[in-house]
Amino acid sequence: MQRRRFNGADDLAKMQCLVAGRTADMGPGTNLHPGDVAHRIYSGLRRERIDDVVIVWSEGDAVEAFALVWPKDQAFDVATRVGMDDRVYRQLIAELADLAEAQGRVETDVIGDDRRFLDALSNLGFVWFEDGYWFTGQPIPAVVDVPDSEFVVRSVTRDDAVALAEVHAGSFGSSWTAEQYEALMGTPGYVAENELVAVDTHGRLAGFTVTWYDSLNKVGYFEPVGVYEDYRRRGVGSLLLAEGMRRMQGVGMTHATVWHAHSDARSAAFYAANGFEQLSSVTRWQRVRSAG
């Protein structure tokens, strides 16, 4: 098995198939969604040099494992092929933990009760340090009720880049620029039709979401979901979720999922009110080494 650089669209497709296969084997609420692979690489790590933060292990043409390294967070994400030899698996996790460590500290997320990963982390000196997220989901109703609204939901176009950067900032306080969003729209895995915006009567974007599809497991995923602060408590988020599920159903998805932070009571109440139930907990584990 060879460790090498990420080569873009071809690797991304194989990485997404790998995580879908893990979910098929382990069940819902146990792995990253395939869409989150693209989202994390091209959105979350957009300020990093791809060659430095995306690592692939391959055997011939097959991707056996991959990792995303988060330098500012001293953290990593990892996914491995189901059935990988245990000795190889533990060696890979140890190598990756050392690679991602900075200033004597490294952390990672564990989705659900992944005993193999937990055992490997424990043997490397990792300990639980906080509950990170709830992984939530629901079956998509046979008939999705999209509420009447003063807002209209549509897919984005490249002409929306400036407004999308603004609605991101107004929703999350993020620092997207129009140039960065235009670049994102040209990355592998991004499909403009699957990014939805709610628009008011003046044409201003009130909220947005990106929908992702796992055709193997028939699971849709919302990441991210944002409502501009000026439009909150006006049904924008619920409208986006309903229209998103309607579209998911139209391409064969049977379930919808979304994450939210354990500490975010407002998001917990919002998603519960829209039918999402907890599937699993995403916990954070860290290793801290003393100086010397």
C-alpha positions as CSV (number, residue, x, y, z in Angstrom):
1,M,0.0,0.0,0.0
2,Q,1.5,3.3,-1.1
3,R,1.0,6.7,0.5
4,R,0.7,9.4,-2.1
5,R,-0.7,12.8,-3.1
6,F,-4.4,13.4,-3.8
7,N,-4.9,13.6,-7.6
8,G,-8.3,15.5,-7.7
9,A,-11.5,14.3,-9.3
10,D,-10.6,10.7,-9.9
11,D,-9.5,10.2,-6.3
12,L,-12.5,12.1,-4.9
13,A,-14.9,9.8,-6.6
14,K,-13.0,6.7,-5.2
15,M,-12.9,8.3,-1.7
16,Q,-16.6,8.9,-1.8
17,C,-17.3,5.3,-2.8
18,L,-15.0,4.2,0.1
19,V,-17.1,6.1,2.7
20,A,-20.4,5.0,1.1
21,G,-19.1,1.4,1.4
22,R,-18.3,1.8,5.0
23,T,-21.8,3.1,5.7
24,A,-23.3,0.2,3.8
25,D,-21.3,-2.2,6.0
26,M,-21.6,-0.3,9.4
27,G,-25.0,1.3,9.1
28,P,-26.3,4.9,9.1
29,G,-24.8,7.5,11.5
30,T,-21.4,5.7,11.5
31,N,-19.3,7.5,8.8
32,L,-18.8,10.7,7.0
33,H,-21.3,11.2,4.2
34,P,-19.7,11.1,0.7
35,G,-20.7,14.7,0.2
36,D,-18.8,15.7,3.3
37,V,-15.6,14.5,1.7
38,A,-15.9,17.1,-1.1
39,H,-17.2,19.7,1.3
40,R,-14.3,19.4,3.7
41,I,-11.6,19.4,1.1
42,Y,-12.8,22.2,-1.1
43,S,-14.6,24.3,1.4
44,G,-13.3,23.6,4.9
45,L,-9.6,23.4,3.8
46,R,-9.8,26.0,1.0
47,R,-7.0,28.1,2.6
48,E,-4.6,25.2,2.8
49,R,-2.4,23.7,0.1
50,I,-4.2,20.6,-1.0
51,D,-1.0,18.5,-1.3
52,D,-0.2,19.2,2.3
53,V,-3.6,18.3,3.8
54,V,-5.2,15.5,1.7
55,I,-3.4,12.1,1.9
56,V,-4.3,9.0,0.0
57,W,-3.2,5.4,0.5
58,S,-3.6,3.2,-2.6
59,E,-3.1,-0.3,-3.9
60,G,-2.9,-0.2,-7.6
61,D,-5.9,1.8,-8.8
62,A,-7.8,1.3,-5.6
63,V,-8.0,3.9,-2.8
64,E,-7.5,1.9,0.4
65,A,-7.6,4.9,2.8
66,F,-7.5,8.6,2.9
67,A,-7.0,11.4,5.5
68,L,-7.7,15.1,5.8
69,V,-5.3,17.0,8.0
70,W,-6.4,20.3,9.7
71,P,-3.3,22.2,10.6
72,K,-5.0,25.0,12.5
73,D,-7.0,22.5,14.6
74,Q,-4.1,20.1,15.1
75,A,-6.6,17.4,13.9
76,F,-7.3,14.8,11.3
77,D,-10.1,12.9,9.6
78,V,-9.5,9.4,8.3
79,A,-11.4,6.6,6.5
80,T,-10.1,3.2,5.6
81,R,-11.4,0.3,3.5
82,V,-13.6,-2.1,5.4
83,G,-11.6,-5.3,6.0
84,M,-8.1,-3.7,6.0
85,D,-5.6,-5.9,7.9
86,D,-5.5,-4.9,11.5
87,R,-1.7,-4.5,11.7
88,V,-1.7,-2.3,8.6
89,Y,-4.7,-0.3,10.0
90,R,-3.1,0.4,13.3
91,Q,0.2,1.4,11.7
92,L,-1.7,3.8,9.4
93,I,-3.5,5.5,12.3
94,A,-0.3,5.8,14.2
95,E,1.5,7.3,11.2
96,L,-1.3,9.8,10.6
97,A,-1.6,10.9,14.3
98,D,2.1,11.7,14.3
99,L,1.8,13.5,11.0
100,A,-1.1,15.7,12.2
101,E,0.3,16.4,15.6
102,A,1.5,20.0,16.2
103,Q,2.9,21.5,19.4
104,G,2.5,18.2,21.2
105,R,-1.2,17.8,20.5
106,V,-3.5,16.1,18.0
107,E,-7.2,15.3,17.9
108,T,-9.8,13.5,15.8
109,D,-13.5,12.8,15.7
110,V,-15.1,9.4,16.2
111,I,-18.5,8.9,14.6
112,G,-20.7,6.6,16.6
113,D,-19.3,3.5,18.3
114,D,-16.4,2.7,15.9
115,R,-14.7,0.2,18.2
116,R,-11.8,-0.5,15.9
117,F,-10.9,3.2,15.6
118,L,-11.5,3.7,19.4
119,D,-9.2,0.8,20.2
120,A,-6.4,2.1,17.9
121,L,-6.7,5.6,19.4
122,S,-6.6,4.3,23.0
123,N,-3.5,2.3,22.2
124,L,-1.9,5.5,20.9
125,G,-2.7,7.5,24.1
126,F,-5.8,9.3,22.9
127,V,-8.5,10.1,25.4
128,W,-12.1,11.5,25.1
129,F,-12.2,15.2,25.7
130,E,-15.6,16.5,24.5
131,D,-18.8,15.6,22.7
132,G,-18.7,17.3,19.4
133,Y,-21.8,16.8,17.3
134,W,-25.0,14.9,16.9
135,F,-25.5,13.0,13.7
136,T,-29.3,13.2,13.0
137,G,-31.5,11.9,10.3
138,Q,-35.0,10.9,9.3
139,P,-36.8,8.9,6.6
140,I,-38.0,11.2,3.8
141,P,-41.8,11.3,3.9
142,A,-43.7,9.7,1.0
143,V,-45.1,13.2,0.3
144,V,-42.8,16.0,1.3
145,D,-44.8,19.0,2.5
146,V,-43.1,22.2,1.2
147,P,-44.8,25.0,3.1
148,D,-46.2,28.1,1.4
149,S,-43.7,31.0,1.9
150,E,-42.9,34.5,1.0
151,F,-39.5,33.2,-0.1
152,V,-38.7,31.3,-3.3
153,V,-36.2,28.4,-3.3
154,R,-34.0,27.9,-6.4
155,S,-30.7,26.4,-7.3
156,V,-27.7,28.8,-7.6
157,T,-25.8,29.9,-10.6
158,R,-22.3,31.3,-11.0
159,D,-23.8,34.8,-10.9
160,D,-24.7,34.2,-7.3
161,A,-21.0,34.1,-6.0
162,V,-21.0,37.6,-4.5
163,A,-24.4,37.1,-2.8
164,L,-23.4,33.6,-1.6
165,A,-20.3,35.0,0.1
166,E,-22.4,37.6,1.8
167,V,-25.1,35.1,3.0
168,H,-22.3,32.8,4.4
169,A,-20.9,35.8,6.3
170,G,-24.4,36.7,7.6
171,S,-25.2,33.2,8.6
172,F,-21.9,32.0,10.2
173,G,-19.6,35.0,10.5
174,S,-17.3,33.4,7.9
175,S,-14.9,35.2,5.6
176,W,-15.8,33.8,2.2
177,T,-15.0,36.1,-0.7
178,A,-16.8,36.1,-4.1
179,E,-13.5,34.9,-5.7
180,Q,-13.3,32.0,-3.3
181,Y,-16.9,31.0,-4.0
182,E,-16.4,31.2,-7.7
183,A,-13.3,28.9,-7.3
184,L,-15.4,26.5,-5.2
185,M,-18.0,26.3,-7.9
186,G,-15.4,24.9,-10.3
187,T,-14.1,22.1,-7.9
188,P,-14.8,18.4,-8.3
189,G,-18.0,17.2,-6.7
190,Y,-19.7,20.6,-6.7
191,V,-23.0,20.7,-8.5
192,A,-24.7,24.1,-8.7
193,E,-28.1,22.5,-9.0
194,N,-27.7,20.9,-5.6
195,E,-27.0,24.2,-3.8
196,L,-30.3,25.8,-2.9
197,V,-31.0,29.4,-1.8
198,A,-34.1,31.0,-0.4
199,V,-34.7,34.4,-2.1
200,D,-36.9,37.2,-0.8
201,T,-39.2,39.4,-2.9
202,H,-36.4,41.8,-3.6
203,G,-34.0,39.1,-4.9
204,R,-31.9,39.0,-1.7
205,L,-30.6,35.7,-0.5
206,A,-32.1,34.9,2.9
207,G,-30.6,31.5,3.4
208,F,-28.9,28.6,1.7
209,T,-28.0,24.9,1.9
210,V,-26.0,22.4,-0.1
211,T,-27.5,19.0,-0.6
212,W,-25.4,15.9,-1.2
213,Y,-26.4,12.4,-2.4
214,D,-25.2,8.9,-1.4
215,S,-26.7,6.8,-4.2
216,L,-25.4,3.5,-2.7
217,N,-27.2,4.0,0.7
218,K,-29.9,6.3,-0.7
219,V,-29.1,8.9,2.0
220,G,-29.2,12.6,1.4
221,Y,-27.2,15.1,3.5
222,F,-27.5,18.8,4.2
223,E,-24.1,20.5,4.7
224,P,-24.1,23.4,5.4
225,V,-27.5,25.0,6.3
226,G,-27.4,28.7,6.9
227,V,-29.9,31.5,7.4
228,Y,-28.9,35.1,7.2
229,E,-29.3,36.7,10.7
230,D,-31.8,39.3,9.4
231,Y,-34.2,36.6,8.2
232,R,-34.2,34.2,11.2
233,R,-37.4,32.9,12.7
234,R,-39.3,33.4,9.5
235,G,-39.4,29.8,8.3
236,V,-36.4,30.1,5.9
237,G,-34.5,27.1,7.3
238,S,-37.5,24.8,7.4
239,L,-38.4,25.8,3.8
240,L,-34.9,24.9,2.7
241,L,-35.0,21.5,4.4
242,A,-38.4,20.7,3.0
243,E,-37.4,21.7,-0.6
244,G,-34.1,19.9,-0.2
245,M,-35.8,16.7,0.9
246,R,-38.3,17.0,-2.0
247,R,-35.4,17.1,-4.4
248,M,-33.6,14.3,-2.6
249,Q,-36.6,12.1,-3.0
250,G,-36.7,13.0,-6.7
251,V,-33.3,11.4,-7.2
252,G,-34.0,8.3,-5.2
253,M,-32.9,9.2,-1.7
254,T,-35.0,7.6,1.1
255,H,-33.3,9.2,4.1
256,A,-32.0,12.7,5.0
257,T,-29.2,13.5,7.4
258,V,-27.5,16.5,9.0
259,W,-25.0,17.2,11.8
260,H,-25.3,19.9,14.5
261,A,-23.1,20.7,17.5
262,H,-23.8,19.2,20.9
263,S,-23.6,22.6,22.4
264,D,-26.0,24.3,19.9
265,A,-29.4,24.1,21.6
266,R,-31.0,26.3,19.0
267,S,-30.0,24.0,16.2
268,A,-31.0,20.9,18.2
269,A,-34.5,22.4,18.6
270,F,-34.7,23.5,15.0
271,Y,-33.8,20.1,13.5
272,A,-36.0,18.2,16.0
273,A,-38.9,20.4,15.0
274,N,-38.3,19.4,11.4
275,G,-38.4,15.7,12.1
276,F,-34.7,14.9,12.6
277,E,-33.8,12.4,15.3
278,Q,-30.4,11.5,16.8
279,L,-28.6,8.7,15.0
280,S,-25.3,8.8,16.8
281,S,-22.9,11.0,18.7
282,V,-19.7,12.4,17.2
283,T,-17.1,12.5,20.0
284,R,-13.7,14.2,20.0
285,W,-10.5,12.5,21.2
286,Q,-7.1,14.0,21.7
287,R,-3.5,13.1,22.6
288,V,-1.4,15.6,24.5
289,R,2.2,14.9,25.1
290,S,4.2,16.7,27.7
291,A,7.2,18.7,26.6
292,G,10.3,16.5,26.1
